Amino acid sequence: MDAREATLALLAARAEDATVCPSEVARALTVATGEWREAMPEVHAAVDQMVSDGLVRLSWKGRPLATRAGPYRIGRGSAAGRICS
């Protein structure tokens, strides 16, 4: 499973308006090793691409973010229902 698949799977398992923390995605990728911090660059890169594709949206404390900067949460984007994970 890669970061894109993990992100979409975590979002699919939650309520439609729910969000996930990028560290949750990294932890899902590194269950065997526990070295989730090492997976964060992969997660950030996947999130950037998914934002560009409209699959996810970013927010922090309920406020939308246009780009990834500082702390953020990941939610379903406008194109999420049109593309299968």
All heavy atoms as a GROMACS GRO file, in nm:
protein
  627
    1MET      N    1   0.086  -0.119   0.000
    1MET     CA    2   0.000   0.000   0.000
    1MET      C    3   0.089   0.123   0.000
    1MET      O    4   0.186   0.131   0.074
    1MET     CB    5  -0.089  -0.002   0.125
    1MET     CG    6  -0.179   0.118   0.138
    1MET     SD    7  -0.287   0.123   0.283
    1MET     CE    8  -0.380  -0.026   0.266
    2ASP      N    9   0.055   0.219  -0.085
    2ASP     CA   10   0.131   0.343  -0.086
    2ASP      C   11   0.054   0.453  -0.012
    2ASP      O   12  -0.056   0.430   0.038
    2ASP     CB   13   0.167   0.385  -0.229
    2ASP     CG   14   0.046   0.418  -0.316
    2ASP    OD1   15  -0.064   0.442  -0.264
    2ASP    OD2   16   0.063   0.422  -0.438
    3ALA      N   17   0.112   0.571  -0.005
    3ALA     CA   18   0.053   0.681   0.072
    3ALA      C   19  -0.082   0.723   0.016
    3ALA      O   20  -0.175   0.754   0.093
    3ALA     CB   21   0.148   0.800   0.078
    4ARG      N   22  -0.097   0.724  -0.115
    4ARG     CA   23  -0.225   0.761  -0.177
    4ARG      C   24  -0.333   0.662  -0.136
    4ARG      O   25  -0.441   0.700  -0.092
    4ARG     CB   26  -0.210   0.765  -0.328
    4ARG     CG   27  -0.338   0.801  -0.403
    4ARG     CD   28  -0.315   0.789  -0.554
    4ARG     NE   29  -0.430   0.829  -0.630
    4ARG     CZ   30  -0.534   0.750  -0.657
    4ARG    NH1   31  -0.536   0.626  -0.613
    4ARG    NH2   32  -0.636   0.793  -0.727
    5GLU      N   33  -0.303   0.533  -0.153
    5GLU     CA   34  -0.399   0.429  -0.118
    5GLU      C   35  -0.435   0.433   0.030
    5GLU      O   36  -0.551   0.417   0.068
    5GLU     CB   37  -0.344   0.291  -0.154
    5GLU     CG   38  -0.328   0.269  -0.302
    5GLU     CD   39  -0.246   0.146  -0.336
    5GLU    OE1   40  -0.164   0.103  -0.251
    5GLU    OE2   41  -0.261   0.093  -0.446
    6ALA      N   42  -0.335   0.452   0.116
    6ALA     CA   43  -0.359   0.456   0.260
    6ALA      C   44  -0.447   0.575   0.297
    6ALA      O   45  -0.539   0.561   0.379
    6ALA     CB   46  -0.226   0.463   0.335
    7THR      N   47  -0.421   0.691   0.238
    7THR     CA   48  -0.502   0.809   0.265
    7THR      C   49  -0.647   0.786   0.226
    7THR      O   50  -0.739   0.812   0.305
    7THR     CB   51  -0.447   0.932   0.190
    7THR    OG1   52  -0.312   0.955   0.230
    7THR    CG2   53  -0.530   1.056   0.218
    8LEU      N   54  -0.669   0.737   0.105
    8LEU     CA   55  -0.805   0.715   0.057
    8LEU      C   56  -0.876   0.607   0.138
    8LEU      O   57  -0.996   0.618   0.165
    8LEU     CB   58  -0.802   0.681  -0.092
    8LEU     CG   59  -0.752   0.794  -0.183
    8LEU    CD1   60  -0.741   0.745  -0.327
    8LEU    CD2   61  -0.839   0.918  -0.172
    9ALA      N   62  -0.803   0.504   0.181
    9ALA     CA   63  -0.863   0.398   0.263
    9ALA      C   64  -0.904   0.452   0.400
    9ALA      O   65  -1.014   0.420   0.449
    9ALA     CB   66  -0.765   0.282   0.278
   10LEU      N   67  -0.820   0.532   0.462
   10LEU     CA   68  -0.854   0.590   0.592
   10LEU      C   69  -0.976   0.681   0.580
   10LEU      O   70  -1.065   0.677   0.665
   10LEU     CB   71  -0.735   0.667   0.649
   10LEU     CG   72  -0.621   0.582   0.704
   10LEU    CD1   73  -0.499   0.668   0.731
   10LEU    CD2   74  -0.664   0.509   0.831
   11LEU      N   75  -0.981   0.762   0.475
   11LEU     CA   76  -1.096   0.850   0.456
   11LEU      C   77  -1.223   0.769   0.428
   11LEU      O   78  -1.331   0.804   0.479
   11LEU     CB   79  -1.070   0.949   0.343
   11LEU     CG   80  -0.971   1.060   0.375
   11LEU    CD1   81  -0.935   1.137   0.248
   11LEU    CD2   82  -1.026   1.154   0.481
   12ALA      N   83  -1.212   0.663   0.352
   12ALA     CA   84  -1.329   0.581   0.319
   12ALA      C   85  -1.388   0.513   0.442
   12ALA      O   86  -1.508   0.486   0.447
   12ALA     CB   87  -1.290   0.476   0.215
   13ALA      N   88  -1.305   0.491   0.542
   13ALA     CA   89  -1.350   0.424   0.664
   13ALA      C   90  -1.416   0.520   0.764
   13ALA      O   91  -1.463   0.477   0.868
   13ALA     CB   92  -1.232   0.355   0.731
   14ARG      N   93  -1.421   0.646   0.730
   14ARG     CA   94  -1.476   0.748   0.821
   14ARG      C   95  -1.598   0.817   0.762
   14ARG      O   96  -1.629   0.801   0.644
   14ARG     CB   97  -1.369   0.853   0.850
   14ARG     CG   98  -1.248   0.788   0.912
   14ARG     CD   99  -1.162   0.883   0.983
   14ARG     NE  100  -1.051   0.807   1.040
   14ARG     CZ  101  -0.953   0.860   1.104
   14ARG    NH1  102  -0.950   0.990   1.121
   14ARG    NH2  103  -0.856   0.788   1.152
   15ALA      N  104  -1.662   0.894   0.843
   15ALA     CA  105  -1.779   0.971   0.798
   15ALA      C  106  -1.735   1.062   0.683
   15ALA      O  107  -1.618   1.102   0.672
   15ALA     CB  108  -1.835   1.055   0.912
   16GLU      N  109  -1.829   1.096   0.597
   16GLU     CA  110  -1.798   1.173   0.476
   16GLU      C  111  -1.729   1.306   0.504
   16GLU      O  112  -1.644   1.350   0.428
   16GLU     CB  113  -1.925   1.197   0.394
   16GLU     CG  114  -1.894   1.242   0.255
   16GLU     CD  115  -2.013   1.232   0.162
   16GLU    OE1  116  -2.088   1.136   0.172
   16GLU    OE2  117  -2.029   1.325   0.081
   17ASP      N  118  -1.762   1.371   0.613
   17ASP     CA  119  -1.702   1.501   0.644
   17ASP      C  120  -1.583   1.491   0.739
   17ASP      O  121  -1.529   1.592   0.781
   17ASP     CB  122  -1.808   1.595   0.701
   17ASP     CG  123  -1.870   1.544   0.830
   17ASP    OD1  124  -1.855   1.424   0.862
   17ASP    OD2  125  -1.933   1.626   0.900
   18ALA      N  126  -1.541   1.369   0.770
   18ALA     CA  127  -1.429   1.348   0.862
   18ALA      C  128  -1.295   1.378   0.793
   18ALA      O  129  -1.285   1.378   0.670
   18ALA     CB  130  -1.429   1.206   0.914
   19THR      N  131  -1.194   1.401   0.874
   19THR     CA  132  -1.059   1.425   0.823
   19THR      C  133  -0.962   1.329   0.892
   19THR      O  134  -0.994   1.268   0.993
   19THR     CB  135  -1.014   1.570   0.849
   19THR    OG1  136  -1.011   1.594   0.990
   19THR    CG2  137  -1.105   1.670   0.779
   20VAL      N  138  -0.843   1.318   0.834
   20VAL     CA  139  -0.736   1.238   0.895
   20VAL      C  140  -0.611   1.324   0.905
   20VAL      O  141  -0.591   1.418   0.828
   20VAL     CB  142  -0.706   1.109   0.814
   20VAL    CG1  143  -0.823   1.017   0.813
   20VAL    CG2  144  -0.659   1.139   0.675
   21CYS      N  145  -0.529   1.289   1.000
   21CYS     CA  146  -0.401   1.355   1.019
   21CYS      C  147  -0.299   1.286   0.929
   21CYS      O  148  -0.301   1.164   0.914
   21CYS     CB  149  -0.359   1.342   1.165
   21CYS     SG  150  -0.202   1.422   1.203
   22PRO      N  151  -0.209   1.361   0.867
   22PRO     CA  152  -0.108   1.297   0.783
   22PRO      C  153  -0.025   1.194   0.860
   22PRO      O  154   0.018   1.094   0.802
   22PRO     CB  155  -0.023   1.412   0.731
   22PRO     CG  156  -0.067   1.534   0.804
   22PRO     CD  157  -0.197   1.507   0.868
   23SER      N  158  -0.005   1.214   0.988
   23SER     CA  159   0.070   1.114   1.065
   23SER      C  160  -0.005   0.982   1.076
   23SER      O  161   0.058   0.876   1.087
   23SER     CB  162   0.106   1.168   1.203
   23SER     OG  163  -0.009   1.183   1.283
   24GLU      N  164  -0.138   0.985   1.071
   24GLU     CA  165  -0.215   0.860   1.070
   24GLU      C  166  -0.185   0.781   0.943
   24GLU      O  167  -0.176   0.658   0.947
   24GLU     CB  168  -0.365   0.889   1.076
   24GLU     CG  169  -0.414   0.946   1.206
   24GLU     CD  170  -0.562   0.979   1.198
   24GLU    OE1  171  -0.643   0.884   1.200
   24GLU    OE2  172  -0.595   1.098   1.188
   25VAL      N  173  -0.173   0.851   0.832
   25VAL     CA  174  -0.139   0.786   0.706
   25VAL      C  175   0.000   0.723   0.717
   25VAL      O  176   0.020   0.607   0.682
   25VAL     CB  177  -0.146   0.885   0.588
   25VAL    CG1  178  -0.106   0.817   0.458
   25VAL    CG2  179  -0.284   0.948   0.577
   26ALA      N  180   0.095   0.799   0.767
   26ALA     CA  181   0.232   0.749   0.782
   26ALA      C  182   0.236   0.628   0.875
   26ALA      O  183   0.306   0.530   0.848
   26ALA     CB  184   0.322   0.859   0.834
   27ARG      N  185   0.159   0.630   0.981
   27ARG     CA  186   0.155   0.517   1.074
   27ARG      C  187   0.096   0.393   1.006
   27ARG      O  188   0.141   0.280   1.031
   27ARG     CB  189   0.078   0.554   1.199
   27ARG     CG  190   0.154   0.644   1.293
   27ARG     CD  191   0.071   0.679   1.417
   27ARG     NE  192   0.150   0.752   1.513
   27ARG     CZ  193   0.160   0.885   1.518
   27ARG    NH1  194   0.096   0.960   1.430
   27ARG    NH2  195   0.234   0.944   1.610
   28ALA      N  196  -0.004   0.414   0.921
   28ALA     CA  197  -0.064   0.302   0.849
   28ALA      C  198   0.038   0.239   0.753
   28ALA      O  199   0.033   0.118   0.728
   28ALA     CB  200  -0.186   0.349   0.771
   29LEU      N  201   0.129   0.319   0.701
   29LEU     CA  202   0.231   0.268   0.609
   29LEU      C  203   0.344   0.195   0.679
   29LEU      O  204   0.414   0.116   0.617
   29LEU     CB  205   0.291   0.384   0.528
   29LEU     CG  206   0.199   0.458   0.433
   29LEU    CD1  207   0.270   0.577   0.374
   29LEU    CD2  208   0.150   0.364   0.324
   30THR      N  209   0.364   0.224   0.807
   30THR     CA  210   0.481   0.171   0.878
   30THR      C  211   0.443   0.086   0.999
   30THR      O  212   0.516   0.085   1.098
   30THR     CB  213   0.572   0.287   0.922
   30THR    OG1  214   0.498   0.374   1.008
   30THR    CG2  215   0.626   0.364   0.803
   31VAL      N  216   0.333   0.015   0.989
   31VAL     CA  217   0.288  -0.068   1.101
   31VAL      C  218   0.398  -0.164   1.145
   31VAL      O  219   0.422  -0.181   1.265
   31VAL     CB  220   0.159  -0.145   1.063
   31VAL    CG1  221   0.125  -0.248   1.168
   31VAL    CG2  222   0.045  -0.049   1.040
   32ALA      N  223   0.468  -0.225   1.051
   32ALA     CA  224   0.570  -0.325   1.084
   32ALA      C  225   0.691  -0.266   1.154
   32ALA      O  226   0.747  -0.328   1.244
   32ALA     CB  227   0.615  -0.398   0.957
   33THR      N  228   0.731  -0.145   1.115
   33THR     CA  229   0.854  -0.087   1.170
   33THR      C  230   0.831   0.017   1.277
   33THR      O  231   0.918   0.041   1.360
   33THR     CB  232   0.937  -0.022   1.058
   33THR    OG1  233   0.863   0.090   1.007
   33THR    CG2  234   0.969  -0.120   0.947
   34GLY      N  235   0.717   0.086   1.270
   34GLY     CA  236   0.690   0.194   1.364
   34GLY      C  237   0.766   0.322   1.333
   34GLY      O  238   0.758   0.419   1.408
   35GLU      N  239   0.840   0.324   1.223
   35GLU     CA  240   0.919   0.441   1.186
   35GLU      C  241   0.837   0.537   1.100
   35GLU      O  242   0.874   0.572   0.988
   35GLU     CB  243   1.045   0.397   1.111
   35GLU     CG  244   1.135   0.306   1.191
   35GLU     CD  245   1.199   0.376   1.310
   35GLU    OE1  246   1.224   0.497   1.302
   35GLU    OE2  247   1.223   0.308   1.411
   36TRP      N  248   0.725   0.586   1.154
   36TRP     CA  249   0.631   0.665   1.075
   36TRP      C  250   0.687   0.799   1.031
   36TRP      O  251   0.652   0.850   0.926
   36TRP     CB  252   0.499   0.682   1.149
   36TRP     CG  253   0.509   0.759   1.277
   36TRP    CD1  254   0.531   0.708   1.401
   36TRP    CD2  255   0.494   0.900   1.293
   36TRP    NE1  256   0.534   0.810   1.493
   36TRP    CE2  257   0.510   0.929   1.430
   36TRP    CE3  258   0.469   1.004   1.205
   36TRP    CZ2  259   0.502   1.058   1.481
   36TRP    CZ3  260   0.462   1.133   1.255
   36TRP    CH2  261   0.477   1.158   1.392
   37ARG      N  262   0.774   0.858   1.110
   37ARG     CA  263   0.829   0.989   1.071
   37ARG      C  264   0.907   0.981   0.939
   37ARG      O  265   0.907   1.075   0.862
   37ARG     CB  266   0.918   1.044   1.182
   37ARG     CG  267   0.838   1.096   1.300
   37ARG     CD  268   0.929   1.149   1.412
   37ARG     NE  269   0.852   1.194   1.524
   37ARG     CZ  270   0.812   1.117   1.625
   37ARG    NH1  271   0.841   0.988   1.625
   37ARG    NH2  272   0.742   1.166   1.724
   38GLU      N  273   0.970   0.868   0.914
   38GLU     CA  274   1.044   0.850   0.790
   38GLU      C  275   0.951   0.845   0.669
   38GLU      O  276   0.994   0.871   0.556
   38GLU     CB  277   1.129   0.723   0.796
   38GLU     CG  278   1.241   0.733   0.896
   38GLU     CD  279   1.322   0.605   0.906
   38GLU    OE1  280   1.304   0.514   0.823
   38GLU    OE2  281   1.404   0.596   0.999
   39ALA      N  282   0.824   0.812   0.690
   39ALA     CA  283   0.727   0.804   0.580
   39ALA      C  284   0.661   0.938   0.550
   39ALA      O  285   0.590   0.949   0.449
   39ALA     CB  286   0.620   0.699   0.613
   40MET      N  287   0.683   1.039   0.633
   40MET     CA  288   0.614   1.166   0.613
   40MET      C  289   0.645   1.234   0.479
   40MET      O  290   0.553   1.288   0.417
   40MET     CB  291   0.643   1.261   0.730
   40MET     CG  292   0.575   1.220   0.861
   40MET     SD  293   0.395   1.201   0.848
   40MET     CE  294   0.346   1.370   0.820
   41PRO      N  295   0.767   1.234   0.428
   41PRO     CA  296   0.788   1.294   0.295
   41PRO      C  297   0.703   1.228   0.186
   41PRO      O  298   0.649   1.297   0.099
   41PRO     CB  299   0.938   1.275   0.271
   41PRO     CG  300   0.998   1.271   0.408
   41PRO     CD  301   0.895   1.197   0.491
   42GLU      N  302   0.690   1.096   0.192
   42GLU     CA  303   0.606   1.025   0.096
   42GLU      C  304   0.459   1.066   0.111
   42GLU      O  305   0.389   1.087   0.012
   42GLU     CB  306   0.619   0.874   0.115
   42GLU     CG  307   0.529   0.794   0.025
   42GLU     CD  308   0.529   0.644   0.055
   42GLU    OE1  309   0.610   0.598   0.137
   42GLU    OE2  310   0.444   0.575  -0.004
   43VAL      N  311   0.415   1.080   0.235
   43VAL     CA  312   0.277   1.122   0.262
   43VAL      C  313   0.254   1.263   0.208
   43VAL      O  314   0.155   1.289   0.138
   43VAL     CB  315   0.243   1.112   0.412
   43VAL    CG1  316   0.107   1.175   0.442
   43VAL    CG2  317   0.249   0.968   0.459
   44HIS      N  318   0.344   1.354   0.239
   44HIS     CA  319   0.329   1.493   0.192
   44HIS      C  320   0.324   1.500   0.040
   44HIS      O  321   0.242   1.572  -0.018
   44HIS     CB  322   0.442   1.581   0.244
   44HIS     CG  323   0.441   1.603   0.391
   44HIS    ND1  324   0.328   1.630   0.464
   44HIS    CD2  325   0.543   1.601   0.482
   44HIS    CE1  326   0.360   1.645   0.592
   44HIS    NE2  327   0.488   1.627   0.604
   45ALA      N  328   0.410   1.425  -0.027
   45ALA     CA  329   0.412   1.425  -0.174
   45ALA      C  330   0.280   1.371  -0.230
   45ALA      O  331   0.225   1.428  -0.325
   45ALA     CB  332   0.530   1.344  -0.225
   46ALA      N  333   0.230   1.264  -0.170
   46ALA     CA  334   0.104   1.206  -0.216
   46ALA      C  335  -0.011   1.303  -0.193
   46ALA      O  336  -0.099   1.319  -0.278
   46ALA     CB  337   0.077   1.073  -0.146
   47VAL      N  338  -0.011   1.369  -0.078
   47VAL     CA  339  -0.116   1.466  -0.046
   47VAL      C  340  -0.113   1.582  -0.145
   47VAL      O  341  -0.218   1.624  -0.196
   47VAL     CB  342  -0.103   1.516   0.100
   47VAL    CG1  343  -0.186   1.641   0.124
   47VAL    CG2  344  -0.142   1.406   0.197
   48ASP      N  345   0.005   1.632  -0.175
   48ASP     CA  346   0.016   1.742  -0.271
   48ASP      C  347  -0.046   1.703  -0.406
   48ASP      O  348  -0.119   1.780  -0.467
   48ASP     CB  349   0.162   1.783  -0.290
   48ASP     CG  350   0.220   1.853  -0.169
   48ASP    OD1  351   0.144   1.897  -0.081
   48ASP    OD2  352   0.345   1.864  -0.163
   49GLN      N  353  -0.016   1.581  -0.453
   49GLN     CA  354  -0.070   1.535  -0.580
   49GLN      C  355  -0.222   1.516  -0.572
   49GLN      O  356  -0.295   1.554  -0.663
   49GLN     CB  357  -0.004   1.404  -0.624
   49GLN     CG  358  -0.050   1.357  -0.761
   49GLN     CD  359  -0.020   1.458  -0.871
   49GLN    OE1  360   0.095   1.499  -0.887
   49GLN    NE2  361  -0.121   1.499  -0.946
   50MET      N  362  -0.270   1.460  -0.462
   50MET     CA  363  -0.415   1.439  -0.447
   50MET      C  364  -0.491   1.570  -0.436
   50MET      O  365  -0.603   1.580  -0.485
   50MET     CB  366  -0.443   1.348  -0.328
   50MET     CG  367  -0.403   1.204  -0.354
   50MET     SD  368  -0.456   1.090  -0.225
   50MET     CE  369  -0.356   1.146  -0.087
   51VAL      N  370  -0.432   1.672  -0.375
   51VAL     CA  371  -0.493   1.805  -0.371
   51VAL      C  372  -0.504   1.858  -0.514
   51VAL      O  373  -0.610   1.907  -0.555
   51VAL     CB  374  -0.414   1.902  -0.282
   51VAL    CG1  375  -0.458   2.046  -0.304
   51VAL    CG2  376  -0.429   1.864  -0.135
   52SER      N  377  -0.397   1.845  -0.590
   52SER     CA  378  -0.396   1.891  -0.728
   52SER      C  379  -0.501   1.819  -0.812
   52SER      O  380  -0.566   1.879  -0.898
   52SER     CB  381  -0.257   1.868  -0.788
   52SER     OG  382  -0.254   1.905  -0.923
   53ASP      N  383  -0.522   1.690  -0.784
   53ASP     CA  384  -0.621   1.609  -0.857
   53ASP      C  385  -0.764   1.628  -0.806
   53ASP      O  386  -0.857   1.574  -0.865
   53ASP     CB  387  -0.585   1.461  -0.847
   53ASP     CG  388  -0.455   1.426  -0.917
   53ASP    OD1  389  -0.408   1.506  -1.001
   53ASP    OD2  390  -0.400   1.318  -0.887
   54GLY      N  391  -0.780   1.700  -0.695
   54GLY     CA  392  -0.913   1.721  -0.638
   54GLY      C  393  -0.964   1.606  -0.554
   54GLY      O  394  -1.081   1.604  -0.514
   55LEU      N  395  -0.877   1.509  -0.524
   55LEU     CA  396  -0.919   1.394  -0.444
   55LEU      C  397  -0.933   1.425  -0.296
   55LEU      O  398  -1.013   1.363  -0.226
   55LEU     CB  399  -0.821   1.278  -0.462
   55LEU     CG  400  -0.820   1.211  -0.597
   55LEU    CD1  401  -0.707   1.110  -0.605
   55LEU    CD2  402  -0.954   1.146  -0.623
   56VAL      N  403  -0.850   1.516  -0.248
   56VAL     CA  404  -0.855   1.554  -0.108
   56VAL      C  405  -0.851   1.706  -0.096
   56VAL      O  406  -0.812   1.777  -0.189
   56VAL     CB  407  -0.739   1.492  -0.024
   56VAL    CG1  408  -0.745   1.341  -0.025
   56VAL    CG2  409  -0.604   1.542  -0.070
   57ARG      N  410  -0.893   1.753   0.020
   57ARG     CA  411  -0.885   1.895   0.053
   57ARG      C  412  -0.810   1.905   0.184
   57ARG      O  413  -0.804   1.808   0.262
   57ARG     CB  414  -1.024   1.956   0.065
   57ARG     CG  415  -1.107   1.892   0.174
   57ARG     CD  416  -1.245   1.953   0.192
   57ARG     NE  417  -1.323   1.871   0.282
   57ARG     CZ  418  -1.307   1.862   0.413
   57ARG    NH1  419  -1.212   1.932   0.472
   57ARG    NH2  420  -1.383   1.784   0.486
   58LEU      N  421  -0.753   2.019   0.210
   58LEU     CA  422  -0.677   2.041   0.332
   58LEU      C  423  -0.748   2.142   0.421
   58LEU      O  424  -0.812   2.235   0.372
   58LEU     CB  425  -0.537   2.092   0.300
   58LEU     CG  426  -0.454   2.006   0.205
   58LEU    CD1  427  -0.319   2.072   0.181
   58LEU    CD2  428  -0.438   1.866   0.258
   59SER      N  429  -0.732   2.123   0.550
   59SER     CA  430  -0.789   2.219   0.645
   59SER      C  431  -0.705   2.217   0.773
   59SER      O  432  -0.625   2.125   0.795
   59SER     CB  433  -0.934   2.184   0.677
   59SER     OG  434  -0.942   2.059   0.742
   60TRP      N  435  -0.727   2.318   0.855
   60TRP     CA  436  -0.669   2.323   0.988
   60TRP      C  437  -0.766   2.395   1.079
   60TRP      O  438  -0.806   2.507   1.048
   60TRP     CB  439  -0.532   2.389   0.989
   60TRP     CG  440  -0.471   2.387   1.126
   60TRP    CD1  441  -0.440   2.495   1.202
   60TRP    CD2  442  -0.435   2.272   1.202
   60TRP    NE1  443  -0.388   2.455   1.322
   60TRP    CE2  444  -0.384   2.316   1.325
   60TRP    CE3  445  -0.444   2.135   1.181
   60TRP    CZ2  446  -0.340   2.230   1.425
   60TRP    CZ3  447  -0.400   2.049   1.280
   60TRP    CH2  448  -0.349   2.096   1.400
   61LYS      N  449  -0.806   2.328   1.186
   61LYS     CA  450  -0.902   2.381   1.282
   61LYS      C  451  -1.029   2.429   1.212
   61LYS      O  452  -1.083   2.535   1.242
   61LYS     CB  453  -0.839   2.492   1.366
   61LYS     CG  454  -0.724   2.439   1.450
   61LYS     CD  455  -0.679   2.538   1.553
   61LYS     CE  456  -0.568   2.473   1.635
   61LYS     NZ  457  -0.534   2.548   1.751
   62GLY      N  458  -1.074   2.350   1.113
   62GLY     CA  459  -1.198   2.379   1.043
   62GLY      C  460  -1.188   2.481   0.931
   62GLY      O  461  -1.286   2.505   0.861
   63ARG      N  462  -1.071   2.539   0.914
   63ARG     CA  463  -1.054   2.640   0.808
   63ARG      C  464  -0.984   2.577   0.687
   63ARG      O  465  -0.882   2.508   0.702
   63ARG     CB  466  -0.970   2.756   0.860
   63ARG     CG  467  -1.040   2.833   0.969
   63ARG     CD  468  -0.961   2.958   1.004
   63ARG     NE  469  -1.030   3.031   1.108
   63ARG     CZ  470  -0.983   3.048   1.231
   63ARG    NH1  471  -0.864   3.000   1.264
   63ARG    NH2  472  -1.053   3.116   1.319
   64PRO      N  473  -1.036   2.601   0.567
   64PRO     CA  474  -0.972   2.545   0.447
   64PRO      C  475  -0.833   2.601   0.424
   64PRO      O  476  -0.806   2.717   0.453
   64PRO     CB  477  -1.064   2.587   0.333
   64PRO     CG  478  -1.183   2.651   0.394
   64PRO     CD  479  -1.155   2.679   0.536
   65LEU      N  480  -0.746   2.517   0.372
   65LEU     CA  481  -0.611   2.558   0.333
   65LEU      C  482  -0.597   2.537   0.183
   65LEU      O  483  -0.636   2.432   0.131
   65LEU     CB  484  -0.505   2.474   0.404
   65LEU     CG  485  -0.498   2.482   0.556
   65LEU    CD1  486  -0.396   2.382   0.608
   65LEU    CD2  487  -0.462   2.621   0.600
   66ALA      N  488  -0.540   2.631   0.114
   66ALA     CA  489  -0.519   2.617  -0.031
   66ALA      C  490  -0.402   2.525  -0.062
   66ALA      O  491  -0.403   2.452  -0.160
   66ALA     CB  492  -0.496   2.754  -0.094
   67THR      N  493  -0.300   2.530   0.023
   67THR     CA  494  -0.182   2.446   0.004
   67THR      C  495  -0.138   2.392   0.139
   67THR      O  496  -0.176   2.442   0.244
   67THR     CB  497  -0.065   2.525  -0.058
   67THR    OG1  498  -0.032   2.634   0.028
   67THR    CG2  499  -0.099   2.577  -0.196
   68ARG      N  500  -0.054   2.292   0.133
   68ARG     CA  501  -0.002   2.230   0.254
   68ARG      C  502   0.108   2.318   0.312
   68ARG      O  503   0.210   2.344   0.249
   68ARG     CB  504   0.054   2.091   0.217
   68ARG     CG  505   0.110   2.014   0.332
   68ARG     CD  506   0.158   1.878   0.286
   68ARG     NE  507   0.257   1.886   0.181
   68ARG     CZ  508   0.386   1.913   0.199
   68ARG    NH1  509   0.432   1.940   0.320
   68ARG    NH2  510   0.469   1.918   0.097
   69ALA      N  511   0.084   2.368   0.434
   69ALA     CA  512   0.182   2.449   0.504
   69ALA      C  513   0.154   2.438   0.653
   69ALA      O  514   0.044   2.464   0.697
   69ALA     CB  515   0.174   2.594   0.459
   70GLY      N  516   0.254   2.397   0.729
   70GLY     CA  517   0.232   2.379   0.872
   70GLY      C  518   0.139   2.262   0.899
   70GLY      O  519   0.123   2.173   0.816
   71PRO      N  520   0.076   2.262   1.017
   71PRO     CA  521  -0.014   2.151   1.049
   71PRO      C  522  -0.138   2.153   0.959
   71PRO      O  523  -0.185   2.260   0.920
   71PRO     CB  524  -0.051   2.177   1.195
   71PRO     CG  525  -0.011   2.315   1.226
   71PRO     CD  526   0.087   2.360   1.123
   72TYR      N  527  -0.186   2.035   0.927
   72TYR     CA  528  -0.305   2.027   0.842
   72TYR      C  529  -0.378   1.895   0.863
   72TYR      O  530  -0.321   1.800   0.917
   72TYR     CB  531  -0.270   2.045   0.694
   72TYR     CG  532  -0.184   1.934   0.635
   72TYR    CD1  533  -0.243   1.828   0.566
   72TYR    CD2  534  -0.046   1.936   0.647
   72TYR    CE1  535  -0.166   1.727   0.511
   72TYR    CE2  536   0.031   1.836   0.592
   72TYR     CZ  537  -0.029   1.732   0.524
   72TYR     OH  538   0.048   1.632   0.470
   73ARG      N  539  -0.502   1.892   0.821
   73ARG     CA  540  -0.584   1.772   0.819
   73ARG      C  541  -0.624   1.745   0.675
   73ARG      O  542  -0.630   1.837   0.593
   73ARG     CB  543  -0.710   1.789   0.904
   73ARG     CG  544  -0.689   1.824   1.049
   73ARG     CD  545  -0.651   1.709   1.134
   73ARG     NE  546  -0.757   1.607   1.136
   73ARG     CZ  547  -0.747   1.495   1.206
   73ARG    NH1  548  -0.640   1.468   1.276
   73ARG    NH2  549  -0.845   1.407   1.203
   74ILE      N  550  -0.653   1.620   0.645
   74ILE     CA  551  -0.688   1.577   0.509
   74ILE      C  552  -0.832   1.532   0.508
   74ILE      O  553  -0.873   1.448   0.589
   74ILE     CB  554  -0.598   1.460   0.465
   74ILE    CG1  555  -0.451   1.492   0.486
   74ILE    CG2  556  -0.629   1.421   0.320
   74ILE    CD1  557  -0.360   1.370   0.487
   75GLY      N  558  -0.911   1.586   0.416
   75GLY     CA  559  -1.050   1.546   0.398
   75GLY      C  560  -1.077   1.511   0.254
   75GLY      O  561  -0.994   1.535   0.166
   76ARG      N  562  -1.193   1.454   0.228
   76ARG     CA  563  -1.231   1.420   0.091
   76ARG      C  564  -1.243   1.547   0.007
   76ARG      O  565  -1.296   1.647   0.050
   76ARG     CB  566  -1.366   1.348   0.090
   76ARG     CG  567  -1.361   1.207   0.139
   76ARG     CD  568  -1.502   1.147   0.131
   76ARG     NE  569  -1.505   1.012   0.180
   76ARG     CZ  570  -1.523   0.978   0.307
   76ARG    NH1  571  -1.543   1.071   0.398
   76ARG    NH2  572  -1.524   0.852   0.343
   77GLY      N  573  -1.197   1.538  -0.118
   77GLY     CA  574  -1.207   1.650  -0.210
   77GLY      C  575  -1.326   1.635  -0.302
   77GLY      O  576  -1.400   1.536  -0.296
   78SER      N  577  -1.344   1.730  -0.389
   78SER     CA  578  -1.460   1.732  -0.479
   78SER      C  579  -1.459   1.619  -0.580
   78SER      O  580  -1.564   1.576  -0.625
   78SER     CB  581  -1.468   1.866  -0.551
   78SER     OG  582  -1.350   1.887  -0.625
   79ALA      N  583  -1.342   1.568  -0.616
   79ALA     CA  584  -1.334   1.459  -0.714
   79ALA      C  585  -1.328   1.322  -0.648
   79ALA      O  586  -1.320   1.221  -0.717
   79ALA     CB  587  -1.211   1.479  -0.803
   80ALA      N  588  -1.336   1.315  -0.518
   80ALA     CA  589  -1.317   1.187  -0.447
   80ALA      C  590  -1.419   1.082  -0.488
   80ALA      O  591  -1.386   0.965  -0.497
   80ALA     CB  592  -1.322   1.209  -0.296
   81GLY      N  593  -1.541   1.120  -0.515
   81GLY     CA  594  -1.643   1.023  -0.552
   81GLY      C  595  -1.634   0.975  -0.695
   81GLY      O  596  -1.693   0.875  -0.732
   82ARG      N  597  -1.553   1.044  -0.777
   82ARG     CA  598  -1.542   1.008  -0.918
   82ARG      C  599  -1.427   0.915  -0.949
   82ARG      O  600  -1.418   0.859  -1.055
   82ARG     CB  601  -1.530   1.134  -1.003
   82ARG     CG  602  -1.652   1.222  -0.996
   82ARG     CD  603  -1.647   1.331  -1.100
   82ARG     NE  604  -1.533   1.418  -1.084
   82ARG     CZ  605  -1.537   1.538  -1.029
   82ARG    NH1  606  -1.650   1.586  -0.981
   82ARG    NH2  607  -1.429   1.614  -1.020
   83ILE      N  608  -1.332   0.901  -0.853
   83ILE     CA  609  -1.216   0.818  -0.877
   83ILE      C  610  -1.209   0.710  -0.770
   83ILE      O  611  -1.215   0.738  -0.652
   83ILE     CB  612  -1.085   0.901  -0.874
   83ILE    CG1  613  -1.091   1.005  -0.985
   83ILE    CG2  614  -0.964   0.813  -0.888
   83ILE    CD1  615  -0.975   1.101  -0.986
   84CYS      N  616  -1.198   0.588  -0.811
   84CYS     CA  617  -1.191   0.476  -0.716
   84CYS      C  618  -1.050   0.464  -0.662
   84CYS      O  619  -0.953   0.488  -0.732
   84CYS     CB  620  -1.227   0.345  -0.786
   84CYS     SG  621  -1.396   0.344  -0.847
   85SER      N  622  -1.040   0.426  -0.538
   85SER     CA  623  -0.908   0.403  -0.479
   85SER      C  624  -0.868   0.265  -0.514
   85SER      O  625  -0.794   0.196  -0.515
   85SER     CB  626  -0.911   0.425  -0.329
   85SER     OG  627  -1.002   0.338  -0.268
   0.00000   0.00000   0.00000
